[in-house]
Amino acid sequence: MTRRKRYLTATMPDGYVKTIGPTADPLTHYWRIVATLENGRTEVFWGHARSLAEAKGKHAATKEAARMRGWQRYTFEIADLIESDDPPDGHVSSGRRRRRR
């Protein structure tokens, strides 16, 4: 039996909303790293995980990445993914995004 496809949405503490889908993957959490580089610029890394434990495991790897890449500081955040059958307003599925000119 195939899993039903649904949309997964995470809302970060700063109000940023990330929607994944449609997907049948059993994802439960979204993680994000906001790193400040030596020159003051910011880089953002993100991903999703199948459990809270898996998402927390990324935090340990982040400490090593910060040391290796010379980040001045970073913020690591995890948010629950909320399921819905319908896409949120304004959501464009991957692969169908239109280029703005």
C-alpha positions as CSV (number, residue, x, y, z in Angstrom):
1,M,0.0,0.0,0.0
2,T,1.4,3.4,-0.9
3,R,1.5,6.3,1.6
4,R,-0.8,9.2,0.9
5,K,0.9,12.4,-0.2
6,R,0.5,15.4,2.0
7,Y,2.0,18.8,2.7
8,L,4.3,19.4,5.7
9,T,4.7,22.9,7.1
10,A,7.2,24.2,9.7
11,T,7.0,27.7,11.3
12,M,10.3,28.9,12.7
13,P,10.5,31.2,15.8
14,D,11.3,34.3,13.6
15,G,8.1,33.7,11.6
16,Y,9.7,32.0,8.5
17,V,7.4,29.3,7.1
18,K,8.8,26.3,5.1
19,T,6.5,24.0,3.3
20,I,7.6,20.6,1.9
21,G,5.5,18.6,-0.4
22,P,3.5,17.0,-1.7
23,T,5.4,14.1,-0.1
24,A,4.8,10.6,1.2
25,D,8.1,10.6,3.2
26,P,7.6,10.1,7.0
27,L,9.2,13.4,8.0
28,T,8.4,14.9,11.4
29,H,10.9,17.8,11.9
30,Y,12.5,20.6,10.0
31,W,15.9,22.0,11.1
32,R,17.7,25.2,10.1
33,I,21.2,26.6,10.8
34,V,21.8,30.4,10.3
35,A,25.5,30.9,10.4
36,T,27.4,34.2,10.5
37,L,30.6,34.2,8.6
38,E,33.9,36.0,9.4
39,N,33.0,38.7,6.9
40,G,29.6,39.3,8.5
41,R,27.6,37.6,5.8
42,T,25.0,35.0,6.7
43,E,24.5,31.5,5.3
44,V,21.5,29.4,5.8
45,F,21.5,25.6,5.8
46,W,18.3,23.5,6.3
47,G,16.9,20.0,6.1
48,H,14.2,17.7,7.4
49,A,14.3,14.6,9.6
50,R,12.2,11.5,10.3
51,S,12.5,12.0,14.1
52,L,13.3,14.5,16.7
53,A,16.4,12.5,17.7
54,E,17.6,12.6,14.1
55,A,17.1,16.4,13.9
56,K,19.0,16.8,17.2
57,G,21.8,14.7,15.8
58,K,22.4,17.5,13.3
59,H,23.2,19.9,16.1
60,A,26.2,17.9,17.1
61,A,27.5,17.9,13.6
62,T,26.9,21.7,13.4
63,K,29.4,22.3,16.2
64,E,32.1,20.7,14.2
65,A,31.0,22.5,11.0
66,A,31.2,25.8,12.8
67,R,34.8,25.1,13.9
68,M,35.9,23.8,10.5
69,R,34.3,26.7,8.5
70,G,35.2,29.5,10.9
71,W,31.7,30.7,11.6
72,Q,31.7,33.6,14.1
73,R,28.4,32.3,15.5
74,Y,25.4,30.2,14.5
75,T,21.8,29.5,15.5
76,F,20.4,25.9,15.2
77,E,16.7,25.6,15.3
78,I,14.2,22.7,15.1
79,A,10.5,22.9,14.3
80,D,7.7,20.3,14.2
81,L,6.3,19.6,10.7
82,I,2.5,20.0,10.6
83,E,0.6,17.8,8.1
84,S,-2.1,19.0,5.8
85,D,-3.9,17.5,2.8
86,D,-4.0,20.8,0.9
87,P,-1.1,23.1,0.1
88,P,-1.0,26.4,2.0
89,D,-1.9,29.6,0.2
90,G,0.8,30.6,-2.2
91,H,2.7,27.3,-2.2
92,V,4.3,26.2,-5.4
93,S,5.4,22.6,-5.7
94,S,9.0,21.8,-6.4
95,G,9.9,21.6,-10.0
96,R,7.0,23.9,-11.0
97,R,8.4,27.1,-9.7
98,R,8.2,30.1,-12.0
99,R,11.2,32.3,-12.5
100,R,10.6,35.9,-11.7
101,R,12.0,38.4,-14.2
